[in-house]
Amino acid sequence: MADRPLTLMAVHAHPDDEASGTGGVLARYAAEGIRTVLVTCTDGGCGDGPGGTKPGDPGHDPAAVAAMRRKELEASCEVLKVSHLEMLDYADSGMMGWEANDAPGSFWRTPVAEGAARLAELLRRYQPDVVVTYDENGFYGHPDHIQANRITMAALELTGMTPKVYWTTAPRSMMQRFGELMREFGGDWEEPDPAEAAEMPEIGLPDEEITTWVDTTAFGSQKFDALAAHASQGENIFFLRMGKERFTELWGVETFLRVQDGTGAALPENDLFAGLR
């Protein structure tokens, strides 16, 4: 510990996930002198192209979109003061059920062992004290998010390393308001068919099951600006329509489920590094 800084590693699927899911903690811990490492698994090539061009539409060039999103990611990292950006550069798999899921080189099609071996190299290099990724359902069922969880947990097992490990989540009390917020700010929101909804894993956790609530209110402006750096995806980032003040009011706490810990820090906790400093 004496010869290296405390380190947070966040493993995300796409450019912009770092800002929406963990922008607050990345900014907060960077400000506290903690080394922050972001691993982005895919190139984001299934995102919107110029003018909102969708994947599969004429004029959508995944390679050009990936190059554009790389620059946006670097700008976001600058805003959040991320110490190190590592990109695995797998092809974006798109949403569940898309043809891109099975395209050659897609992250979803990549053997977990292969992705885990590459991530294990980064774990050994940076020796993180805290690792953050998605839950087993990728928070909302996105294939690349699910795969990020799989390779992260497999890489930890491969290395035998025992950092504190967290999965991002959201309190159900907030998720119940999500549709209302989407409609309020002009987002597309349709209530799911009850039969389909019953077969889908619920998003988030009951409030009492969340282990870790981190106050990032002081870094709301940075988180907002990091999201705004992903300008090409602005049509899909409806949070930007709120303005900084309302955005910070609503998203000023980031929540996690602690799934691995060797510190014995009491729960619930308000610091990912509880027990480490």
Disulfide bonds with the S-S distance in Angstrom:
none
